Amino acid sequence: MRLTHIRLCVDDVKACYRFYRDILKLTPRFDASESVYAEFEAGDATLALFDRKLMDQAIGVASGPKTSDGVALCFAVESVDRV
C-alpha cells in the first residue's frame, strides 16, 4: 500500500490554491487558479484541494453542520478486494 494523495476539502479553492502556491511555494501540477480542484507536488504524494460542497454532493451528504471530513487519504494498492 502506498499513499498517493492527500486531498483537502476546502470552502475556497482559489484562496487555498494561492496560499499553497504563493506562500508555501509548492509546485502546482497544472494552473488551477480558476478551478474547483488543484494538485501540488508534495514529495512522494500529491497534495490536492477540492471544493467541499462538491465533495458533499459526491458522497451524498447535505452541506451544513454534517459536511464531509476535511481530508481524504488516497492509497494505491495491488488489489482493493484483498486489502
Residue pairs with C-beta under 8 A, 6 or more apart in sequence:
1 75
1 76
1 77
1 83
2 44
2 75
2 76
2 77
3 44
3 45
3 73
3 74
3 75
4 45
4 46
4 74
4 75
4 76
5 39
5 45
5 46
5 47
5 48
5 72
5 73
5 74
6 42
6 45
6 46
6 47
6 48
6 71
6 72
6 73
6 74
7 48
7 49
7 50
7 71
7 72
7 73
7 74
8 16
8 47
8 48
8 49
8 50
8 70
8 71
9 50
9 51
9 52
9 55
9 67
9 68
9 69
9 70
9 71
9 72
10 16
10 49
10 50
10 51
10 52
10 70
11 51
11 52
11 53
13 32
13 35
13 36
13 37
13 38
13 49
13 50
13 51
14 33
14 34
16 38
16 49
17 28
17 32
17 33
17 35
17 38
17 49
18 33
20 26
20 38
20 40
20 47
20 49
21 28
21 40
26 40
26 41
26 42
26 47
27 40
27 41
28 38
28 39
28 40
28 41
29 39
29 40
29 41
29 46
30 38
30 39
32 38
32 39
32 49
36 50
36 51
36 54
37 48
37 49
37 50
37 51
38 48
38 49
39 46
39 47
39 48
39 49
40 46
40 47
40 48
41 47
52 63
52 67
52 68
52 70
53 63
55 68
55 72
56 62
56 63
56 67
56 68
59 68
61 67
61 68
77 83
